[in-house]
Structures are given as structure tokens and as C-alpha cells.
Amino acid sequence: MSTTIQKWGNSQGLRVPKNILEKAHITVGDNVEVKFSHGAIVVKPVNQVRGKYNLRELVSKIPDNFHQKEVSWGKAMGKEVW
């Protein structure tokens, strides 16, 4: 497949076909890493969060000596109700 680099404002952009994004598990809005490697531009997902975390597993990683505490954010500045 061939495509064209296009000017978008002060940057350049490349349209990537949906089927290629699906194969790479990348969707609109995802963060990607772009780098130059061995004569090629490589684009890969920064991290794939959707469906990858388990709440029980994350909670199990909280240290036993962790104690949460309330943090003061200062005086209300608008119509906040505390």
C-alpha cells in the first residue's frame, strides 16, 4: 500500500488505513511512539491499557504499610459543595 505525507498546519501527517491500525492494536486517540530505526520510521503503541489491568492484581501491589490520608486542596474557589 502507498500513501502520501501531507501538510497539516505546521506539521506533516500520514493517514494510516484502519485495517493496519487494527492489526497493530492502535485506535484513534491512542499514544504512540514514533522513532527512526534501521532506515525506517517505526510507529508502535506506547501502552495498551484497555483490558490489560486487573483491579485485584493492582490492589495486591499496594504495600502493607501504605496508609491513605486526606489532602487539603485549599479554600473553595467557586460553588463547590464539600
C-alpha positions, -999 to +999 in steps of 0.1 A: +000+000+000+012+035-008+001+068+009+013+104+009+028+126+036+005+157+038+009+191+055-014+196+085-009+231+099+028+234+109+032+196+109+032+168+085+008+139+087+003+104+074-030+087+071-029+051+082-056+027+069-079+013+096-070-023+089-033-016+096-042+002+128-064-028+139-035-052+133-012-030+154-040-027+181-039+011+178-071+032+177-078+069+173-066+088+204-040+062+214-005+074+223+022+060+200+060+061+199+075+072+166+112+065+160+137+061+132+153+027+132+174+009+105+163+033+077+126+031+086+100+051+105+085+028+132+052+036+149+041+015+179+017+018+208+031+034+239+010+011+261-021-009+256-043-001+286-077-013+275-085-046+292-049-051+303-053-043+341-070-064+367-082-044+398-074-073+422-039-075+408-033-038+411-046-036+447-024-066+457+006-044+448-002-018+473+024-020+501+011-033+535+025-002+552+006+022+529-019+045+548-040+069+528-046+103+542-068+133+533-051+161+514-063+197+517-068+214+484-073+248+500-103+270+502-133+265+478-129+289+449-164+286+433-196+269+440-181+236+452-200+218+479-179+200+505 
